[in-house]
Amino acid sequence: MTNQKQADQVRTGAGFIAALDQSGGSTPKALRLYGIGEDRYASEAEMFDLIHRMRSRIAQAPAFSGDKVIGAILFEMTMDREIGGKPSGDYLWDERGVVPFLKVDKGLADEADGVRLMKPIDGLDDLLDRAVAKRIFGTKMRSVIDAANAQGIAANVAQQFEIGKRILAKGLVPIIEPEVTISIPDKAEAEDILLAEIIGQLDALPDGQYVMLKLSLPTQPNLFKPLVDHPRVMRVVALSGGYSRDEANAKLAQNTGVIASFSRALTEGLSVDQSEADFNAMLAATIDSIYRASVAG
């Protein structure tokens, strides 16, 4: 069952949700930006060891705490490992006051009708049971919208909520993430269609069930305010989506009630070669800037 203290923090806490959930496909780029090239590891196992060290370093930094980071999204292999001698989820909550979430999707299917749905999530029930056993609060799953195609967007949102209901049935809170690609020419039109589809799905949820939404920063500021105010929504968070940190922060601050859930923008400027003092100072400055943008609205 949902931890009430964690639920209160997610619902009303001042701060943002850190995305530390790079998967196999995005890990090489994340490591490269961190200063570790692909010549530094010879296998996938070594690659995941290195990214876990990076995540552990971030999680143990003094500024990474519930004062400004209300939650963190983990990759499955991070959930299964330890940070600071404790299971990662327990370390985040018990030692840092940060609510743990788990990325559950298995990547994207090929494009159809202007969208990329999620691939089938084999073993989802088992994964959710493991997450519950490891005291994870909620989940996250991502699909993508590449065009203002009404049929495709409807299918995209329907898939998210269909799986979201399975997650809710396990006592976890799903973060539903139908990402609109920021570079498409009809982004604003796609967001209008998306908003209507999400509201339709939210209105159909029974009393006492709550979801979170992770959305691209909208072309029209405050477009998603009806979602922020919806009684079935615990929180609306925004992804950086390819914007630089400064640009993402500026756009975020224009959206009342929306907080950040940044991945690349969170780790921008961090390097494996930095001293602990320099690393911690850079991360603290980053956390401060994302926090300020998250509470500005």
C-alpha positions in Angstrom: 0.0 0.0 0.0 1.0 3.6 -0.6 3.2 5.1 2.1 1.2 8.1 3.3 4.3 10.2 4.3 5.7 9.6 0.8 2.4 10.4 -0.8 2.2 13.7 1.1 5.7 14.6 0.0 5.0 13.8 -3.7 1.7 15.6 -3.6 2.8 18.9 -1.9 6.6 18.8 -1.4 8.6 21.8 -2.7 11.2 20.5 -5.1 11.5 18.2 -8.1 11.9 14.6 -9.1 15.3 13.4 -10.3 15.4 11.0 -13.2 18.2 8.5 -12.6 16.7 5.9 -14.9 18.9 5.7 -18.0 18.5 2.3 -19.5 20.7 0.2 -21.8 20.0 2.4 -24.8 20.7 5.8 -23.1 23.5 4.8 -20.7 26.4 5.1 -23.1 25.5 8.7 -23.9 25.0 9.5 -20.2 28.4 8.0 -19.4 30.0 9.9 -22.3 28.6 13.2 -21.0 30.0 12.2 -17.6 33.5 11.8 -19.1 33.5 8.0 -19.6 33.9 7.0 -23.2 32.9 3.6 -24.6 36.6 2.6 -24.7 36.5 2.6 -20.9 34.3 -0.6 -20.6 34.3 -3.9 -22.4 30.9 -5.3 -21.6 27.3 -4.3 -20.7 28.0 -5.4 -17.1 30.9 -3.0 -16.8 28.8 -0.2 -18.3 26.1 -0.7 -15.7 28.7 -0.9 -12.9 30.0 2.5 -14.1 26.5 4.1 -14.3 25.6 2.8 -10.9 28.7 4.4 -9.5 27.7 7.7 -11.1 24.1 7.4 -9.7 25.5 6.4 -6.2 27.8 9.4 -6.2 24.8 11.7 -7.0 22.5 10.1 -4.4 25.2 10.4 -1.7 26.0 14.0 -2.5 25.1 16.4 0.4 22.6 18.5 -1.8 20.7 15.4 -3.0 18.1 15.3 -0.2 14.3 15.6 0.3 14.7 19.3 1.0 14.8 19.9 -2.7 14.7 16.5 -4.4 11.3 15.0 -3.4 11.7 11.9 -5.5 14.0 9.9 -7.8 13.2 7.5 -10.7 15.4 4.5 -10.8 16.4 2.0 -13.5 15.5 -1.7 -12.6 19.2 -2.6 -12.1 19.6 0.4 -9.8 16.6 -0.8 -7.7 18.3 -4.3 -7.4 21.6 -2.8 -6.2 22.8 -1.0 -3.1 23.8 2.5 -2.4 25.6 3.2 0.8 25.3 -0.4 2.0 21.5 -0.4 1.7 19.0 -1.4 -1.1 18.8 1.7 -3.3 15.2 2.5 -2.6 15.7 2.2 1.1 18.8 4.3 1.0 17.0 7.1 -0.9 14.1 7.2 1.5 15.7 6.3 4.9 18.9 8.3 4.5 18.1 11.1 2.0 14.3 11.6 2.4 13.8 11.0 -1.4 10.8 9.0 -2.6 11.9 6.1 -4.9 10.2 5.4 -8.2 11.0 2.7 -10.8 11.1 2.9 -14.6 9.1 -0.1 -15.8 8.9 0.3 -19.6 11.0 -1.8 -22.0 11.5 0.9 -24.7 9.6 2.0 -27.7 7.9 0.2 -30.6 8.3 1.4 -34.2 6.5 4.6 -35.2 2.9 4.2 -36.3 0.2 6.9 -36.7 2.7 9.5 -35.6 3.5 7.9 -32.3 5.8 5.4 -30.7 4.0 3.2 -28.3 5.7 1.2 -25.6 6.9 -2.3 -26.4 5.1 -5.1 -24.5 6.3 -5.1 -20.9 7.0 -8.8 -20.4 7.0 -9.8 -16.7 5.4 -6.6 -15.6 3.5 -8.2 -12.7 6.6 -9.8 -11.3 8.6 -6.6 -11.7 5.8 -4.7 -9.8 5.8 -7.3 -7.0 9.5 -6.9 -6.6 9.1 -3.1 -6.5 6.5 -3.4 -3.8 8.8 -5.8 -1.8 11.6 -3.2 -2.2 9.4 -0.4 -0.9 9.2 1.5 -4.1 6.5 4.2 -4.1 5.6 4.4 -7.8 6.6 3.7 -11.4 7.4 5.5 -14.7 6.8 4.5 -18.3 7.5 6.5 -21.4 6.0 6.6 -24.9 6.5 9.2 -27.6 4.3 11.5 -29.8 5.9 12.7 -33.0 2.9 14.3 -34.8 -0.5 15.8 -34.1 -2.2 12.6 -35.1 -5.5 12.3 -33.2 -5.7 8.5 -33.7 -2.1 7.9 -32.7 -2.3 10.1 -29.6 -5.5 8.5 -28.5 -3.8 5.0 -28.8 -0.7 6.3 -27.0 -2.7 7.7 -24.0 -5.0 4.6 -23.9 -2.0 2.3 -23.6 -0.5 4.4 -20.8 -3.6 4.3 -18.7 -4.3 0.6 -19.5 -0.9 -0.3 -18.0 -1.3 2.4 -15.3 -4.4 0.6 -14.0 -2.3 -2.6 -13.6 0.2 -0.6 -11.6 -2.5 1.0 -9.4 -3.8 -2.5 -8.7 -0.5 -3.3 -7.1 -0.7 -0.3 -4.8 1.9 1.7 -6.7 1.5 5.2 -8.2 2.2 5.3 -12.0 3.9 8.3 -13.6 2.3 8.3 -17.1 4.7 9.8 -19.6 3.5 10.4 -23.2 6.4 12.6 -24.3 5.8 15.1 -27.2 9.0 15.5 -29.2 10.0 19.1 -28.8 11.3 19.6 -32.4 8.1 18.6 -34.3 6.4 21.5 -36.3 2.9 20.7 -35.0 3.9 20.4 -31.3 1.2 22.8 -30.0 -1.5 21.0 -31.9 -0.3 17.6 -30.6 -0.4 19.0 -27.0 -4.0 20.2 -27.4 -5.0 16.7 -28.6 -3.0 15.1 -25.8 -4.6 17.3 -23.1 -8.1 16.3 -24.2 -7.2 12.6 -24.3 -5.6 12.6 -20.8 -8.6 14.4 -19.3 -10.9 11.8 -20.8 -8.9 9.0 -19.2 -8.5 10.8 -15.8 -12.3 11.4 -15.6 -12.9 7.7 -16.0 -10.6 6.7 -13.1 -12.5 5.6 -9.9 -12.5 7.6 -6.7 -9.4 7.0 -4.6 -7.0 6.3 -7.6 -4.3 8.8 -8.4 -1.7 9.0 -11.1 1.1 11.3 -11.9 1.9 12.8 -15.3 5.3 13.5 -16.9 4.9 15.8 -19.9 7.0 17.8 -22.3 7.1 21.5 -21.5 4.2 22.9 -23.4 4.4 25.5 -26.2 1.6 27.5 -24.5 2.5 28.2 -20.9 0.0 26.7 -18.4 -1.7 24.6 -21.0 -1.6 21.7 -18.5 -3.0 23.6 -15.6 -6.3 21.6 -15.9 -4.2 18.5 -15.2 -2.4 20.1 -12.3 -5.9 20.8 -10.8 -7.5 17.5 -11.7 -8.6 15.5 -8.6 -7.1 12.2 -9.9 -3.6 13.7 -10.4 -1.1 13.6 -7.6 1.5 15.7 -9.4 2.4 17.0 -12.9 6.1 16.9 -13.7 8.0 18.0 -16.8 10.9 16.4 -18.7 13.6 18.5 -20.1 13.2 16.8 -23.5 16.4 18.1 -25.1 16.3 21.7 -23.9 19.4 22.9 -22.2 19.0 23.2 -18.4 18.7 27.0 -18.5 16.1 26.8 -21.2 14.2 24.0 -19.5 14.2 25.9 -16.2 13.0 29.1 -17.9 10.1 27.3 -19.6 9.3 25.3 -16.4 9.0 28.5 -14.3 6.1 29.7 -16.7 4.0 26.7 -15.8 2.1 27.0 -12.5 2.1 23.9 -10.3 4.4 21.9 -12.6 7.7 20.7 -11.2 10.8 19.3 -12.9 11.7 15.7 -13.6 15.0 16.1 -15.4 17.6 13.5 -16.4 20.2 14.9 -18.7 19.6 18.5 -17.4 20.3 17.2 -13.9 23.7 15.7 -14.7 24.8 18.4 -17.2 28.3 19.6 -16.1 29.1 16.6 -13.8 32.3 14.7 -14.6 33.9 11.5 -13.3 37.2 13.5 -13.1 35.9 16.2 -10.7 37.0 16.2 -7.1 34.4 15.4 -4.6 34.2 19.1 -3.6 33.8 20.3 -7.2 31.3 17.5 -8.0 29.2 18.3 -5.0 29.4 22.0 -5.7 28.3 21.6 -9.3 25.4 19.3 -8.3 24.3 21.6 -5.5 24.2 24.5 -7.9 22.2 22.4 -10.5 19.8 21.2 -7.8 19.3 24.8 -6.6 18.5 26.0 -10.1 16.0 23.2 -10.9 14.4 23.7 -7.5 13.9 27.4 -8.0 12.3 26.8 -11.4 10.1 24.1 -9.9 8.8 26.3 -7.1 8.6 29.5 -9.2 5.1 28.6 -10.5 
